[in-house]
Amino acid sequence: MTTVDIISSIVTILLAGIFAQPLGRKLVDWQKKREEQRKQRKQNKNQGQDAHNGK
């Protein structure tokens, strides 16, 4: 490895450390939002089926 490779890898690690926390939080929020939407769709679908089944 040359010094350029070493320096670029260090910079990459530092940048990853700086951006990892906010991105990690955004990713978790996004996953929670997706899960909520999925649950909501399931409930809506089930309610629609219940109406058709006469329940």
Phi and psi in radians as a Rosetta constraint file:
Dihedral C 1 N 2 CA 2 C 2 CIRCULARHARMONIC -1.523 0.35
Dihedral N 2 CA 2 C 2 N 3 CIRCULARHARMONIC 2.972 0.35
Dihedral C 2 N 3 CA 3 C 3 CIRCULARHARMONIC -1.108 0.35
Dihedral N 3 CA 3 C 3 N 4 CIRCULARHARMONIC -0.562 0.35
Dihedral C 3 N 4 CA 4 C 4 CIRCULARHARMONIC -1.123 0.35
Dihedral N 4 CA 4 C 4 N 5 CIRCULARHARMONIC -0.745 0.35
Dihedral C 4 N 5 CA 5 C 5 CIRCULARHARMONIC -1.069 0.35
Dihedral N 5 CA 5 C 5 N 6 CIRCULARHARMONIC -0.770 0.35
Dihedral C 5 N 6 CA 6 C 6 CIRCULARHARMONIC -1.107 0.35
Dihedral N 6 CA 6 C 6 N 7 CIRCULARHARMONIC -0.820 0.35
Dihedral C 6 N 7 CA 7 C 7 CIRCULARHARMONIC -1.104 0.35
Dihedral N 7 CA 7 C 7 N 8 CIRCULARHARMONIC -0.763 0.35
Dihedral C 7 N 8 CA 8 C 8 CIRCULARHARMONIC -1.138 0.35
Dihedral N 8 CA 8 C 8 N 9 CIRCULARHARMONIC -0.646 0.35
Dihedral C 8 N 9 CA 9 C 9 CIRCULARHARMONIC -1.196 0.35
Dihedral N 9 CA 9 C 9 N 10 CIRCULARHARMONIC -0.654 0.35
Dihedral C 9 N 10 CA 10 C 10 CIRCULARHARMONIC -1.118 0.35
Dihedral N 10 CA 10 C 10 N 11 CIRCULARHARMONIC -0.789 0.35
Dihedral C 10 N 11 CA 11 C 11 CIRCULARHARMONIC -1.073 0.35
Dihedral N 11 CA 11 C 11 N 12 CIRCULARHARMONIC -0.737 0.35
Dihedral C 11 N 12 CA 12 C 12 CIRCULARHARMONIC -1.061 0.35
Dihedral N 12 CA 12 C 12 N 13 CIRCULARHARMONIC -0.771 0.35
Dihedral C 12 N 13 CA 13 C 13 CIRCULARHARMONIC -1.112 0.35
Dihedral N 13 CA 13 C 13 N 14 CIRCULARHARMONIC -0.748 0.35
Dihedral C 13 N 14 CA 14 C 14 CIRCULARHARMONIC -1.102 0.35
Dihedral N 14 CA 14 C 14 N 15 CIRCULARHARMONIC -0.805 0.35
Dihedral C 14 N 15 CA 15 C 15 CIRCULARHARMONIC -1.098 0.35
Dihedral N 15 CA 15 C 15 N 16 CIRCULARHARMONIC -0.711 0.35
Dihedral C 15 N 16 CA 16 C 16 CIRCULARHARMONIC -1.082 0.35
Dihedral N 16 CA 16 C 16 N 17 CIRCULARHARMONIC -0.703 0.35
Dihedral C 16 N 17 CA 17 C 17 CIRCULARHARMONIC -1.142 0.35
Dihedral N 17 CA 17 C 17 N 18 CIRCULARHARMONIC -0.652 0.35
Dihedral C 17 N 18 CA 18 C 18 CIRCULARHARMONIC -1.223 0.35
Dihedral N 18 CA 18 C 18 N 19 CIRCULARHARMONIC -0.769 0.35
Dihedral C 18 N 19 CA 19 C 19 CIRCULARHARMONIC -1.543 0.35
Dihedral N 19 CA 19 C 19 N 20 CIRCULARHARMONIC -0.232 0.35
Dihedral C 19 N 20 CA 20 C 20 CIRCULARHARMONIC -1.132 0.35
Dihedral N 20 CA 20 C 20 N 21 CIRCULARHARMONIC -0.747 0.35
Dihedral C 20 N 21 CA 21 C 21 CIRCULARHARMONIC -1.133 0.35
Dihedral N 21 CA 21 C 21 N 22 CIRCULARHARMONIC -0.947 0.35
Dihedral C 21 N 22 CA 22 C 22 CIRCULARHARMONIC -1.109 0.35
Dihedral N 22 CA 22 C 22 N 23 CIRCULARHARMONIC -0.675 0.35
Dihedral C 22 N 23 CA 23 C 23 CIRCULARHARMONIC -1.153 0.35
Dihedral N 23 CA 23 C 23 N 24 CIRCULARHARMONIC -0.697 0.35
Dihedral C 23 N 24 CA 24 C 24 CIRCULARHARMONIC -1.051 0.35
Dihedral N 24 CA 24 C 24 N 25 CIRCULARHARMONIC -0.750 0.35
Dihedral C 24 N 25 CA 25 C 25 CIRCULARHARMONIC -1.116 0.35
Dihedral N 25 CA 25 C 25 N 26 CIRCULARHARMONIC -0.760 0.35
Dihedral C 25 N 26 CA 26 C 26 CIRCULARHARMONIC -1.097 0.35
Dihedral N 26 CA 26 C 26 N 27 CIRCULARHARMONIC -0.692 0.35
Dihedral C 26 N 27 CA 27 C 27 CIRCULARHARMONIC -1.122 0.35
Dihedral N 27 CA 27 C 27 N 28 CIRCULARHARMONIC -0.757 0.35
Dihedral C 27 N 28 CA 28 C 28 CIRCULARHARMONIC -1.112 0.35
Dihedral N 28 CA 28 C 28 N 29 CIRCULARHARMONIC -0.776 0.35
Dihedral C 28 N 29 CA 29 C 29 CIRCULARHARMONIC -1.046 0.35
Dihedral N 29 CA 29 C 29 N 30 CIRCULARHARMONIC -0.750 0.35
Dihedral C 29 N 30 CA 30 C 30 CIRCULARHARMONIC -1.101 0.35
Dihedral N 30 CA 30 C 30 N 31 CIRCULARHARMONIC -0.738 0.35
Dihedral C 30 N 31 CA 31 C 31 CIRCULARHARMONIC -1.135 0.35
Dihedral N 31 CA 31 C 31 N 32 CIRCULARHARMONIC -0.720 0.35
Dihedral C 31 N 32 CA 32 C 32 CIRCULARHARMONIC -1.096 0.35
Dihedral N 32 CA 32 C 32 N 33 CIRCULARHARMONIC -0.739 0.35
Dihedral C 32 N 33 CA 33 C 33 CIRCULARHARMONIC -1.089 0.35
Dihedral N 33 CA 33 C 33 N 34 CIRCULARHARMONIC -0.755 0.35
Dihedral C 33 N 34 CA 34 C 34 CIRCULARHARMONIC -1.084 0.35
Dihedral N 34 CA 34 C 34 N 35 CIRCULARHARMONIC -0.740 0.35
Dihedral C 34 N 35 CA 35 C 35 CIRCULARHARMONIC -1.105 0.35
Dihedral N 35 CA 35 C 35 N 36 CIRCULARHARMONIC -0.745 0.35
Dihedral C 35 N 36 CA 36 C 36 CIRCULARHARMONIC -1.067 0.35
Dihedral N 36 CA 36 C 36 N 37 CIRCULARHARMONIC -0.783 0.35
Dihedral C 36 N 37 CA 37 C 37 CIRCULARHARMONIC -1.080 0.35
Dihedral N 37 CA 37 C 37 N 38 CIRCULARHARMONIC -0.705 0.35
Dihedral C 37 N 38 CA 38 C 38 CIRCULARHARMONIC -1.106 0.35
Dihedral N 38 CA 38 C 38 N 39 CIRCULARHARMONIC -0.779 0.35
Dihedral C 38 N 39 CA 39 C 39 CIRCULARHARMONIC -1.080 0.35
Dihedral N 39 CA 39 C 39 N 40 CIRCULARHARMONIC -0.744 0.35
Dihedral C 39 N 40 CA 40 C 40 CIRCULARHARMONIC -1.086 0.35
Dihedral N 40 CA 40 C 40 N 41 CIRCULARHARMONIC -0.778 0.35
Dihedral C 40 N 41 CA 41 C 41 CIRCULARHARMONIC -1.086 0.35
Dihedral N 41 CA 41 C 41 N 42 CIRCULARHARMONIC -0.726 0.35
Dihedral C 41 N 42 CA 42 C 42 CIRCULARHARMONIC -1.070 0.35
Dihedral N 42 CA 42 C 42 N 43 CIRCULARHARMONIC -0.788 0.35
Dihedral C 42 N 43 CA 43 C 43 CIRCULARHARMONIC -1.076 0.35
Dihedral N 43 CA 43 C 43 N 44 CIRCULARHARMONIC -0.783 0.35
Dihedral C 43 N 44 CA 44 C 44 CIRCULARHARMONIC -1.088 0.35
Dihedral N 44 CA 44 C 44 N 45 CIRCULARHARMONIC -0.723 0.35
Dihedral C 44 N 45 CA 45 C 45 CIRCULARHARMONIC -1.133 0.35
Dihedral N 45 CA 45 C 45 N 46 CIRCULARHARMONIC -0.753 0.35
Dihedral C 45 N 46 CA 46 C 46 CIRCULARHARMONIC -1.129 0.35
Dihedral N 46 CA 46 C 46 N 47 CIRCULARHARMONIC -0.687 0.35
Dihedral C 46 N 47 CA 47 C 47 CIRCULARHARMONIC -1.114 0.35
Dihedral N 47 CA 47 C 47 N 48 CIRCULARHARMONIC -0.697 0.35
Dihedral C 47 N 48 CA 48 C 48 CIRCULARHARMONIC -1.114 0.35
Dihedral N 48 CA 48 C 48 N 49 CIRCULARHARMONIC -0.704 0.35
Dihedral C 48 N 49 CA 49 C 49 CIRCULARHARMONIC -1.186 0.35
Dihedral N 49 CA 49 C 49 N 50 CIRCULARHARMONIC -0.696 0.35
Dihedral C 49 N 50 CA 50 C 50 CIRCULARHARMONIC -1.052 0.35
Dihedral N 50 CA 50 C 50 N 51 CIRCULARHARMONIC -0.703 0.35
Dihedral C 50 N 51 CA 51 C 51 CIRCULARHARMONIC -1.128 0.35
Dihedral N 51 CA 51 C 51 N 52 CIRCULARHARMONIC -0.681 0.35
Dihedral C 51 N 52 CA 52 C 52 CIRCULARHARMONIC -1.250 0.35
Dihedral N 52 CA 52 C 52 N 53 CIRCULARHARMONIC -0.583 0.35
Dihedral C 52 N 53 CA 53 C 53 CIRCULARHARMONIC -1.432 0.35
Dihedral N 53 CA 53 C 53 N 54 CIRCULARHARMONIC -0.100 0.35
Dihedral C 53 N 54 CA 54 C 54 CIRCULARHARMONIC 1.351 0.35
Dihedral N 54 CA 54 C 54 N 55 CIRCULARHARMONIC 0.422 0.35
